[in-house]
Amino acid sequence: MKLLHLSDLHIVPPGHTLFGADPSNHLASCVDDINRHHTDAALCVITGDLTHDGDEAAYRQLAELLRPLRVPVRLLLGNHDHRETFRQVFPDMPVDARGFVQSVHEIGDTALVFLDTLTAGTHEGRLCAARLQWLDDRLAALAGRNVHLFSHHPAMEIGLDSMDWLRLREGPQLLDLLRRHGNVRHVFSGHVHRPSAGTWHGMAFSTVRGTHHQHALDLALQGPATTVMEPPGYAVVLVRESGTVVHFHDFLDASPRYPYVKGADRPVSVGMA
């Protein structure tokens, strides 16, 4: 099974820019790249910060940008989003009984669990008691299944102090819950605008670039993260019985491509084939 992981679109209303560029142009290029290379994906998961300021016009712009996408999509919320406005524009996206934008999607023997870590008034991630109980109940119902967990905010530190201080505050509670059930195989997050991967108390995790701007890889920076216009990207996730593989793809990369044969010194193409 192939999944696509996108995050941190930061769409702004039409006619506006963010950090000197229009996030809509980057997302349109991303959708085009997916449609050319990954229409066999089972699902495209976008882990929050769909818009930059939660404007209705930005959500409507997002809906238009996603219309050509030829892969089913599931949208999560991040700290730059506005839950009520999102639900007005995307009424078909699943929510739980309390209106949080979280749900379960089952594909064969694999279950994808989507969390809502948005709390108005703060940029750090939060999982209130009700959301933790919802997850507890879902994981119990999925006993014996391989679960992949998606959220905007990472629960783990990635060594980037400028973003780690805004991670999920209920990380210890989440860890206790995941250890107790023992069926989560991989944790996918956004928020940090960087590709990273590793293990968190024995569980595999990965984060992904944003589709617009990134945060500089400055491990010594203590203050707010520095925004850089590094290449945008997304992740291609291959789920197999033997395990999960995550490929990080910079979709605007136009590097020359050479055939891997003796004597090749001229590119056969530039950019994506």
URNOR-V385565 format. One record per residue. N is the residue number from 1. RES is the residue in one small letter. PSI is psi in radians with two decimals (* if undefined). OMEGA is omega in degrees with one decimal (none if undefined). D_FIRST is the distance of its C-alpha to the first C-alpha in Angstrom with 1 decimal. Layout:
n: (N;N)
res: (RES;RES)
psi: (PSI;PSI)
omega: (OMEGA;OMEGA)
d_first: (D_FIRST;D_FIRST)
This chain:
n: (1;2;3;4;5;6;7;8;9;10;11;12;13;14;15;16;17;18;19;20;21;22;23;24;25;26;27;28;29;30;31;32;33;34;35;36;37;38;39;40;41;42;43;44;45;46;47;48;49;50;51;52;53;54;55;56;57;58;59;60;61;62;63;64;65;66;67;68;69;70;71;72;73;74;75;76;77;78;79;80;81;82;83;84;85;86;87;88;89;90;91;92;93;94;95;96;97;98;99;100;101;102;103;104;105;106;107;108;109;110;111;112;113;114;115;116;117;118;119;120;121;122;123;124;125;126;127;128;129;130;131;132;133;134;135;136;137;138;139;140;141;142;143;144;145;146;147;148;149;150;151;152;153;154;155;156;157;158;159;160;161;162;163;164;165;166;167;168;169;170;171;172;173;174;175;176;177;178;179;180;181;182;183;184;185;186;187;188;189;190;191;192;193;194;195;196;197;198;199;200;201;202;203;204;205;206;207;208;209;210;211;212;213;214;215;216;217;218;219;220;221;222;223;224;225;226;227;228;229;230;231;232;233;234;235;236;237;238;239;240;241;242;243;244;245;246;247;248;249;250;251;252;253;254;255;256;257;258;259;260;261;262;263;264;265;266;267;268;269;270;271;272;273)
res: (m;k;l;l;h;l;s;d;l;h;i;v;p;p;g;h;t;l;f;g;a;d;p;s;n;h;l;a;s;c;v;d;d;i;n;r;h;h;t;d;a;a;l;c;v;i;t;g;d;l;t;h;d;g;d;e;a;a;y;r;q;l;a;e;l;l;r;p;l;r;v;p;v;r;l;l;l;g;n;h;d;h;r;e;t;f;r;q;v;f;p;d;m;p;v;d;a;r;g;f;v;q;s;v;h;e;i;g;d;t;a;l;v;f;l;d;t;l;t;a;g;t;h;e;g;r;l;c;a;a;r;l;q;w;l;d;d;r;l;a;a;l;a;g;r;n;v;h;l;f;s;h;h;p;a;m;e;i;g;l;d;s;m;d;w;l;r;l;r;e;g;p;q;l;l;d;l;l;r;r;h;g;n;v;r;h;v;f;s;g;h;v;h;r;p;s;a;g;t;w;h;g;m;a;f;s;t;v;r;g;t;h;h;q;h;a;l;d;l;a;l;q;g;p;a;t;t;v;m;e;p;p;g;y;a;v;v;l;v;r;e;s;g;t;v;v;h;f;h;d;f;l;d;a;s;p;r;y;p;y;v;k;g;a;d;r;p;v;s;v;g;m;a)
psi: (2.38;2.32;2.71;2.32;1.97;2.78;2.79;1.12;-0.67;0.82;2.41;2.84;2.69;2.41;-0.10;2.81;2.90;2.12;0.74;0.13;2.89;1.99;-0.45;-0.64;-0.72;-0.75;-0.66;-0.71;-0.65;-0.80;-0.74;-0.72;-0.76;-0.77;-0.46;-0.45;-0.30;0.61;-0.14;0.00;2.47;-0.55;2.55;2.08;2.19;1.95;1.01;3.10;0.92;-0.67;2.95;-0.60;0.17;0.38;2.51;-0.71;-0.62;-0.70;-0.67;-0.63;-0.74;-0.76;-0.71;-0.70;-0.57;-0.22;-0.71;-0.16;2.23;0.37;2.39;2.54;2.52;2.24;2.31;2.97;2.56;-3.07;-0.29;0.00;2.95;1.97;-0.84;-0.72;-0.74;-0.80;-0.49;-0.69;-0.54;1.17;-0.27;-0.13;2.31;2.52;2.85;-3.07;-0.37;0.06;0.06;2.51;1.32;2.58;3.14;2.41;2.07;2.28;1.83;-2.22;0.00;2.42;2.28;2.18;2.21;2.23;2.65;1.86;0.27;2.30;2.14;2.46;-0.05;2.63;-0.15;2.75;2.51;2.49;1.79;3.02;-0.65;-0.69;-0.65;-0.68;-0.69;-0.79;-0.73;-0.82;-0.72;-0.78;-0.60;-0.73;-0.39;0.35;2.31;-0.11;2.70;2.12;2.35;2.20;2.31;2.37;2.85;-0.97;2.28;2.59;-0.39;2.71;2.45;0.17;0.14;1.59;-0.56;-0.29;-0.46;-0.53;-0.22;0.34;-3.06;2.14;-0.49;0.52;-0.82;-0.72;-0.71;-0.76;-0.78;-0.72;-0.78;-0.68;-0.68;-0.67;-0.68;0.30;0.11;2.13;-0.53;2.48;2.10;2.33;2.89;-2.30;-0.73;-0.14;0.69;2.55;2.17;2.73;2.67;-2.70;2.59;1.80;0.74;-0.19;2.40;2.51;2.80;2.63;2.94;2.72;2.78;2.88;-0.02;-1.40;2.88;3.02;2.34;2.51;1.41;1.69;-0.16;-0.24;2.25;-0.45;-2.85;2.62;2.61;2.20;2.33;2.56;1.00;2.90;2.37;2.80;3.08;3.03;2.46;2.07;2.17;2.02;2.05;2.92;-0.57;-0.25;-3.01;2.35;2.36;2.10;2.29;2.19;2.10;1.74;-0.23;0.14;2.17;0.55;2.53;2.58;2.30;2.49;2.41;1.24;2.79;2.30;0.01;2.12;0.14;2.39;2.53;-0.36;2.94;2.24;-2.82;2.42;*)
omega: (177.1;173.5;174.1;-179.9;174.3;176.7;168.3;179.4;178.5;179.7;177.0;179.6;179.0;179.8;179.5;175.7;178.4;-176.6;172.9;-179.5;-179.5;179.1;-179.8;179.7;178.7;-179.0;177.4;177.2;178.7;178.3;178.6;179.1;178.5;-178.6;179.4;-169.7;-169.7;178.2;175.8;179.4;179.8;-176.2;171.6;-178.4;179.9;-168.8;165.0;-165.9;178.8;176.7;-179.5;-176.8;177.5;-178.7;176.2;-180.0;178.9;177.0;178.3;173.7;177.8;179.5;178.5;-178.9;-178.7;-176.6;-179.9;-175.3;-175.1;176.6;175.7;-174.2;173.2;-175.4;174.1;-177.9;174.7;-174.3;176.3;-176.7;177.0;-169.1;-175.5;179.2;176.7;-176.4;176.4;-176.3;-179.1;-174.9;-177.5;178.0;-175.5;174.4;176.8;-174.5;-179.9;178.2;174.8;-176.1;179.6;-171.7;177.4;176.3;-176.5;177.0;-177.7;-178.8;-177.4;175.7;175.8;-179.0;-175.0;-177.2;174.7;-177.2;-179.3;168.0;-176.5;175.7;177.9;176.2;176.2;179.7;178.3;170.4;-179.7;-178.4;-179.3;-179.8;175.7;178.1;177.1;-179.8;177.7;-179.2;-178.4;-178.8;176.2;179.6;-178.2;-179.9;-179.8;178.3;173.0;-175.4;171.0;-173.3;-179.5;174.8;175.4;-176.1;172.3;174.8;-174.5;170.8;177.5;178.2;178.1;-173.0;-177.5;176.7;-177.1;-178.9;178.3;179.9;178.4;-176.4;180.0;178.3;179.6;177.8;178.2;179.6;179.3;-178.6;-178.6;177.9;-177.0;-178.9;173.2;-177.3;177.0;-176.1;-175.8;178.0;-179.6;179.8;173.7;169.4;-172.3;178.5;178.7;170.3;175.8;179.9;179.3;176.2;179.0;-176.8;176.2;178.1;179.4;175.3;171.6;171.7;-170.3;173.5;169.1;177.5;178.7;-177.9;-178.3;172.8;-173.9;176.4;-179.4;-174.5;-179.9;-175.9;-179.1;-177.6;178.6;-177.5;176.1;179.4;177.1;178.5;171.8;-179.0;175.2;-177.6;171.5;-178.0;172.8;-172.9;177.8;-178.5;179.7;178.2;-177.2;-179.0;-175.8;178.5;180.0;175.4;177.8;-172.6;175.0;-165.8;175.8;179.7;-179.9;-178.7;174.9;-179.4;-176.6;172.6;-177.0;179.0;-178.8;175.9;-179.4;178.3;176.5;179.6;175.7;177.6;175.2;178.7;-176.8;179.8;none)
d_first: (0.0;3.8;6.7;10.3;13.1;16.6;19.8;23.6;24.3;28.0;28.8;32.6;34.6;35.4;38.1;37.4;36.1;34.8;35.8;37.3;34.3;32.5;29.1;28.4;28.7;26.1;23.6;24.5;23.7;20.4;19.5;20.8;18.8;15.5;16.9;17.8;14.8;11.5;12.0;8.8;7.1;6.6;9.3;11.8;13.6;17.2;18.9;22.5;25.7;24.9;28.6;31.3;33.9;32.4;34.5;34.0;34.4;31.6;29.2;30.3;29.8;26.2;25.7;27.1;25.0;21.7;23.0;21.9;18.3;16.2;13.1;13.6;15.0;16.0;19.1;20.6;24.2;25.9;29.6;30.5;29.4;31.6;30.1;32.6;32.5;28.7;28.8;31.5;29.6;26.1;27.3;24.2;22.1;22.0;24.5;25.9;29.3;31.1;29.5;27.3;24.1;21.7;19.5;16.6;13.5;11.9;8.6;9.3;10.6;9.3;11.8;12.1;15.8;17.6;21.1;24.2;26.3;28.8;32.4;35.0;37.6;35.7;33.1;32.0;29.2;30.3;29.1;32.1;32.8;31.4;28.0;27.9;29.0;26.3;23.6;25.6;25.6;21.8;21.0;23.6;22.2;18.7;20.5;18.6;15.1;12.9;13.5;12.5;15.6;16.3;19.9;22.2;24.6;23.7;25.5;26.1;28.5;27.2;30.8;31.3;34.3;34.5;31.3;31.1;34.1;32.0;29.1;28.4;31.8;30.6;28.6;30.7;30.3;26.6;26.5;28.7;26.6;23.3;25.3;26.8;23.6;21.7;18.2;16.8;14.7;14.5;16.6;15.9;19.1;21.0;24.8;25.9;25.1;24.1;21.2;21.6;19.8;21.2;21.9;23.8;25.7;23.2;20.0;17.8;18.0;17.5;19.3;19.0;21.7;23.0;22.9;26.7;28.7;28.1;30.1;32.1;31.2;34.6;34.6;38.3;38.4;39.5;39.8;37.4;34.7;35.7;33.8;33.0;31.6;29.3;26.5;23.9;20.2;16.7;13.7;10.5;8.2;5.8;5.1;6.7;9.6;12.0;11.1;9.6;10.7;12.0;13.6;16.5;17.5;21.0;20.7;24.5;25.1;27.5;28.3;29.8;27.7;29.4;28.8;28.6;31.6;35.2;37.4;34.9;36.6;35.6;32.3;30.6;29.1;28.9;25.9;22.6;22.8)
